[in-house]
Amino acid sequence: MTKATDTNKSWEFARLAFSSMERHCLKPSANAFAVWLAYHAKDYPVLCEDIDAALMQGKEIDDYLCDSLFEIHIESGIISDRLINAGGSFESKMHGVLKDIENVRDDAKSFKVKLTSAKEELVRNPEIENVKNVVGDLSDATDQMVVSSSTLEKRIAQSRDEIAALKLELEEARMEASKDALTGVANRKTFNNFIKDNAYRCDKNSQPLSIIMADIDYFKKINDRWGHQTGDQVICYVAGVLSRETPIGGLVARLGGEEFAIVAPNIASEKAHEIAERIRKQVEKKKLIRRNSKEDLGQITISNGVAQLETNEAVADLIDRADQALYTSKNEGRNRTTMAVAAISKAA
């Protein structure tokens, strides 16, 4: 592909992105443009799947959803780049240290050769003048070894501090890459890895595993009436309730927008239903006040869907059953918890 062709394609993707933003009545924000540019360029397959799924379900693609998609898919990619860069710096530092060690090793070999040569010379010619010359040469070689060792010591001390800083940066980036930027709970990527690993383990050991899907009711109305900052406040509150009620060994994740999930290994569906109901009731009874104006936001509610992993069931099917149970809760009036239909009954 020529440079001109590549440039033309880029501009075509940009035009498509602007067209999509206009069609969905989005603000001309950097996040929205990045999301739609990535969508049309097919740079982020999972992002494309999420947008396609939202369109198929008739969901409104608003500014808030675009911000969420940006956080989940694009910003996490930027964090991954930080991990790669930090890893490259670490490799560079280690390469420098290893090079210094190699130099000292070469100096040590040279010093050993000089010692052997001096010993042989003294055996051949033990005269006092010759001894003085040999000792002088050894003294010079020893001084060189001292300098090399001192340089290496300083280099290692400096690199130790630099590597400690890089290690901290790597850990911070790794933590950021696993968490949702707004709420601090796990993000979708972490959710996907966690549920796959635990579904395999629980199925293999004949242990139960349940999933709770939760969605804030009428969230768009909250955003439209009170604004996105207040919407973020509501999301953070719900995330806090979910985190407190997540059983030990489980994981709570924000899947995007106002949707959350709890993965509960070693928990059967009946117990998971109790947890979901406890969460729902806590959210329902809480009186939320808008931070800046102290206005009462009214009642906030959530709808839940609960499913338990069945023998040899694929993770995607488990999630789908929990999702369908969540939509049943939505369709039957919201602010309720629905148990998923069994996989066998569903197939029948």
C-alpha positions as semicolon CSV with decimal commas, in nm:
position;residue;x (nm);y (nm);z (nm)
1;M;0,000;0,000;0,000
2;T;0,140;0,338;-0,102
3;K;0,165;0,633;0,134
4;A;-0,098;0,822;-0,068
5;T;-0,341;0,528;-0,050
6;D;-0,283;0,494;0,324
7;T;-0,348;0,867;0,373
8;N;-0,667;0,851;0,164
9;K;-0,797;0,561;0,372
10;S;-0,722;0,748;0,693
11;W;-0,919;1,049;0,574
12;E;-1,204;0,823;0,467
13;F;-1,216;0,669;0,817
14;A;-1,212;1,021;0,965
15;R;-1,504;1,129;0,744
16;L;-1,699;0,818;0,843
17;A;-1,625;0,890;1,210
18;F;-1,758;1,247;1,182
19;S;-2,063;1,120;0,993
20;S;-2,139;0,865;1,268
21;M;-2,098;1,129;1,540
22;E;-2,340;1,358;1,358
23;R;-2,589;1,077;1,294
24;H;-2,599;0,988;1,665
25;C;-2,615;1,355;1,772
26;L;-2,288;1,334;1,964
27;K;-2,080;1,624;2,084
28;P;-1,762;1,675;1,877
29;S;-1,538;1,541;2,154
30;A;-1,199;1,375;2,120
31;N;-1,323;1,059;2,290
32;A;-1,620;1,018;2,057
33;F;-1,405;1,079;1,750
34;A;-1,145;0,825;1,870
35;V;-1,416;0,564;1,929
36;W;-1,578;0,605;1,587
37;L;-1,244;0,631;1,408
38;A;-1,138;0,302;1,570
39;Y;-1,476;0,150;1,481
40;H;-1,456;0,234;1,111
41;A;-1,085;0,147;1,089
42;K;-1,153;-0,185;1,267
43;D;-0,861;-0,116;1,501
44;Y;-1,033;-0,261;1,810
45;P;-1,242;-0,572;1,728
46;V;-1,405;-0,595;2,072
47;L;-1,502;-0,226;2,056
48;C;-1,663;-0,293;1,717
49;E;-1,853;-0,587;1,867
50;D;-1,982;-0,372;2,153
51;I;-2,105;-0,097;1,920
52;D;-2,267;-0,350;1,684
53;A;-2,438;-0,521;1,980
54;A;-2,565;-0,186;2,112
55;L;-2,702;-0,097;1,768
56;M;-2,872;-0,436;1,732
57;Q;-3,033;-0,399;2,076
58;G;-3,158;-0,052;1,985
59;K;-2,950;0,118;2,252
60;E;-2,882;0,487;2,209
61;I;-2,519;0,564;2,131
62;D;-2,478;0,875;2,344
63;D;-2,179;1,075;2,470
64;Y;-2,166;0,878;2,792
65;L;-2,149;0,544;2,612
66;C;-1,872;0,679;2,388
67;D;-1,675;0,788;2,694
68;S;-1,720;0,443;2,846
69;L;-1,610;0,269;2,527
70;F;-1,306;0,496;2,513
71;E;-1,211;0,411;2,873
72;I;-1,262;0,038;2,827
73;H;-1,103;-0,021;2,488
74;I;-0,880;0,267;2,379
75;E;-0,745;0,407;2,707
76;S;-0,658;0,054;2,821
77;G;-0,458;0,016;2,498
78;I;-0,262;0,329;2,586
79;I;-0,188;0,180;2,927
80;S;-0,068;-0,138;2,754
81;D;0,174;0,080;2,557
82;R;0,305;0,213;2,888
83;L;0,371;-0,144;2,997
84;I;0,559;-0,214;2,676
85;N;0,766;0,106;2,707
86;A;0,848;0,040;3,070
87;G;0,944;-0,317;2,981
88;G;1,171;-0,185;2,706
89;S;1,339;0,055;2,948
90;F;1,390;-0,231;3,194
91;E;1,550;-0,442;2,922
92;S;1,777;-0,150;2,825
93;K;1,891;-0,098;3,185
94;M;1,966;-0,467;3,230
95;H;2,156;-0,475;2,902
96;G;2,377;-0,190;3,028
97;V;2,449;-0,366;3,357
98;L;2,528;-0,695;3,183
99;K;2,765;-0,510;2,950
100;D;2,950;-0,359;3,248
101;I;2,974;-0,701;3,412
102;E;3,113;-0,843;3,088
103;N;3,378;-0,569;3,079
104;V;3,485;-0,643;3,436
105;R;3,498;-1,014;3,355
106;D;3,730;-0,937;3,062
107;D;3,948;-0,722;3,290
108;A;3,960;-1,008;3,541
109;K;4,070;-1,251;3,270
110;S;4,339;-1,007;3,163
111;F;4,452;-0,969;3,525
112;K;4,475;-1,347;3,563
113;V;4,688;-1,367;3,249
114;K;4,921;-1,101;3,389
115;L;4,951;-1,287;3,722
116;T;5,040;-1,610;3,543
117;S;5,291;-1,431;3,324
118;A;5,448;-1,260;3,628
119;K;5,483;-1,589;3,811
120;E;5,656;-1,748;3,512
121;E;5,886;-1,445;3,472
122;L;5,989;-1,457;3,838
123;V;6,067;-1,827;3,809
124;R;6,283;-1,764;3,503
125;N;6,452;-1,448;3,634
126;P;6,443;-1,394;4,014
127;E;6,678;-1,094;4,006
128;I;6,570;-0,803;4,229
129;E;6,540;-0,555;3,941
130;N;6,314;-0,791;3,752
131;V;6,101;-0,845;4,063
132;K;6,054;-0,468;4,089
133;N;5,939;-0,448;3,728
134;V;5,697;-0,737;3,769
135;V;5,552;-0,592;4,090
136;G;5,508;-0,256;3,915
137;D;5,314;-0,417;3,631
138;L;5,095;-0,608;3,879
139;S;5,032;-0,286;4,074
140;D;4,913;-0,113;3,756
141;A;4,690;-0,409;3,668
142;T;4,549;-0,411;4,022
143;D;4,470;-0,038;4,000
144;Q;4,283;-0,101;3,674
145;M;4,081;-0,380;3,840
146;V;3,995;-0,148;4,130
147;V;3,873;0,118;3,887
148;S;3,668;-0,136;3,688
149;S;3,514;-0,285;4,004
150;S;3,434;0,060;4,144
151;T;3,269;0,163;3,816
152;L;3,063;-0,156;3,814
153;E;2,961;-0,104;4,177
154;K;2,839;0,249;4,103
155;R;2,662;0,133;3,788
156;I;2,483;-0,146;3,973
157;A;2,378;0,090;4,254
158;Q;2,241;0,341;3,999
159;S;2,066;0,068;3,800
160;R;1,917;-0,080;4,118
161;D;1,743;0,251;4,188
162;E;1,634;0,289;3,825
163;I;1,502;-0,068;3,812
164;A;1,313;-0,016;4,139
165;A;1,145;0,291;3,984
166;L;1,065;0,095;3,668
167;K;0,923;-0,189;3,874
168;L;0,692;0,056;4,051
169;E;0,586;0,206;3,717
170;L;0,518;-0,140;3,575
171;E;0,309;-0,233;3,878
172;E;0,109;0,091;3,857
173;A;0,050;0,044;3,485
174;R;-0,047;-0,318;3,540
175;M;-0,297;-0,216;3,807
176;E;-0,438;0,059;3,584
177;A;-0,470;-0,186;3,296
178;S;-0,683;-0,420;3,508
179;K;-0,920;-0,160;3,655
180;D;-1,204;0,061;3,540
181;A;-1,079;0,420;3,546
182;L;-1,396;0,568;3,699
183;T;-1,491;0,319;3,971
184;G;-1,171;0,131;4,050
185;V;-1,342;-0,209;4,009
186;A;-1,216;-0,457;3,750
187;N;-1,259;-0,375;3,382
188;R;-1,400;-0,597;3,108
189;K;-1,065;-0,747;3,011
190;T;-0,998;-0,854;3,370
191;F;-1,356;-0,986;3,394
192;N;-1,310;-1,197;3,080
193;N;-0,984;-1,350;3,204
194;F;-1,119;-1,410;3,555
195;I;-1,442;-1,581;3,451
196;K;-1,267;-1,802;3,195
197;D;-1,004;-1,918;3,445
198;N;-1,254;-1,982;3,724
199;A;-1,515;-2,144;3,499
200;Y;-1,253;-2,396;3,387
201;R;-1,143;-2,465;3,744
202;C;-1,494;-2,493;3,888
203;D;-1,616;-2,716;3,604
204;K;-1,311;-2,942;3,640
205;N;-1,357;-2,973;4,020
206;S;-1,737;-2,999;4,005
207;Q;-1,777;-2,676;4,203
208;P;-2,048;-2,417;4,139
209;L;-1,982;-2,082;3,979
210;S;-2,245;-1,811;3,948
211;I;-2,260;-1,476;3,777
212;I;-2,471;-1,173;3,860
213;M;-2,536;-0,918;3,586
214;A;-2,652;-0,578;3,717
215;D;-2,769;-0,269;3,532
216;I;-2,876;0,071;3,669
217;D;-3,239;0,144;3,580
218;Y;-3,330;0,449;3,370
219;F;-2,970;0,563;3,371
220;K;-3,009;0,775;3,060
221;K;-3,276;0,979;3,237
222;I;-3,035;1,038;3,525
223;N;-2,774;1,168;3,283
224;D;-3,023;1,379;3,088
225;R;-3,169;1,538;3,399
226;W;-2,868;1,575;3,626
227;G;-2,570;1,558;3,391
228;H;-2,283;1,314;3,343
229;Q;-2,097;1,412;3,660
230;T;-2,396;1,313;3,868
231;G;-2,430;1,000;3,655
232;D;-2,071;0,916;3,745
233;Q;-2,157;0,966;4,111
234;V;-2,440;0,712;4,080
235;I;-2,216;0,463;3,898
236;C;-1,949;0,492;4,168
237;Y;-2,206;0,442;4,443
238;V;-2,346;0,126;4,281
239;A;-1,992;-0,003;4,222
240;G;-1,921;0,046;4,592
241;V;-2,228;-0,155;4,696
242;L;-2,137;-0,434;4,456
243;S;-1,777;-0,440;4,584
244;R;-1,886;-0,469;4,947
245;E;-2,121;-0,757;4,870
246;T;-1,891;-0,951;4,638
247;P;-1,806;-1,280;4,813
248;I;-1,449;-1,366;4,905
249;G;-1,268;-1,502;4,602
250;G;-1,511;-1,330;4,365
251;L;-1,473;-1,035;4,131
252;V;-1,686;-0,731;4,053
253;A;-1,635;-0,560;3,718
254;R;-1,779;-0,271;3,523
255;L;-1,856;-0,399;3,176
256;G;-1,935;-0,060;3,030
257;G;-2,168;0,233;3,089
258;E;-2,405;0,143;3,370
259;E;-2,361;-0,236;3,346
260;F;-2,175;-0,444;3,605
261;A;-2,109;-0,810;3,675
262;I;-2,010;-1,016;3,976
263;V;-1,835;-1,350;3,923
264;A;-1,880;-1,574;4,226
265;P;-1,675;-1,898;4,227
266;N;-1,793;-2,171;4,467
267;I;-2,133;-1,999;4,498
268;A;-2,451;-2,172;4,380
269;S;-2,728;-1,980;4,206
270;E;-2,955;-1,970;4,514
271;K;-2,686;-1,798;4,719
272;A;-2,601;-1,571;4,426
273;H;-2,969;-1,473;4,406
274;E;-2,960;-1,378;4,775
275;I;-2,653;-1,163;4,716
276;A;-2,815;-0,995;4,415
277;E;-3,130;-0,919;4,614
278;R;-2,927;-0,781;4,904
279;I;-2,747;-0,549;4,662
280;R;-3,072;-0,445;4,495
281;K;-3,235;-0,358;4,827
282;Q;-2,932;-0,160;4,947
283;V;-2,932;0,049;4,631
284;E;-3,310;0,098;4,645
285;K;-3,317;0,230;5,000
286;K;-3,017;0,463;4,971
287;K;-3,093;0,834;4,950
288;L;-2,851;0,992;4,705
289;I;-2,778;1,364;4,719
290;R;-2,621;1,561;4,434
291;R;-2,282;1,675;4,561
292;N;-2,268;2,030;4,431
293;S;-2,631;2,138;4,487
294;K;-2,739;1,894;4,764
295;E;-3,050;1,810;4,560
296;D;-3,223;1,476;4,619
297;L;-3,171;1,250;4,316
298;G;-3,473;1,043;4,402
299;Q;-3,477;0,664;4,410
300;I;-3,201;0,479;4,227
301;T;-3,268;0,115;4,140
302;I;-3,093;-0,168;3,962
303;S;-3,208;-0,479;3,777
304;N;-3,023;-0,810;3,807
305;G;-2,986;-1,139;3,623
306;V;-2,837;-1,449;3,788
307;A;-2,703;-1,765;3,625
308;Q;-2,501;-2,065;3,739
309;L;-2,246;-2,243;3,521
310;E;-2,374;-2,578;3,401
311;T;-2,163;-2,883;3,321
312;N;-1,952;-2,833;3,008
313;E;-2,122;-2,498;2,943
314;A;-1,924;-2,239;2,749
315;V;-1,853;-1,913;2,931
316;A;-2,017;-1,715;2,650
317;D;-2,339;-1,915;2,698
318;L;-2,332;-1,857;3,074
319;I;-2,295;-1,482;3,023
320;D;-2,570;-1,486;2,761
321;R;-2,812;-1,662;2,999
322;A;-2,737;-1,411;3,275
323;D;-2,784;-1,127;3,025
324;Q;-3,119;-1,265;2,915
325;A;-3,227;-1,290;3,280
326;L;-3,124;-0,926;3,326
327;Y;-3,333;-0,820;3,027
328;T;-3,626;-1,014;3,170
329;S;-3,593;-0,807;3,489
330;K;-3,592;-0,492;3,274
331;N;-3,892;-0,598;3,069
332;E;-4,097;-0,701;3,372
333;G;-4,075;-0,366;3,546
334;R;-3,712;-0,325;3,660
335;N;-3,583;-0,315;4,020
336;R;-3,590;-0,693;4,047
337;T;-3,369;-1,002;4,022
338;T;-3,439;-1,283;3,774
339;M;-3,289;-1,632;3,770
340;A;-3,166;-1,746;3,430
341;V;-3,338;-2,018;3,235
342;A;-3,147;-2,346;3,251
343;A;-2,933;-2,414;2,945
344;I;-3,110;-2,743;2,866
345;S;-3,456;-2,588;2,892
346;K;-3,341;-2,296;2,681
347;A;-3,209;-2,527;2,412
348;A;-3,531;-2,725;2,414
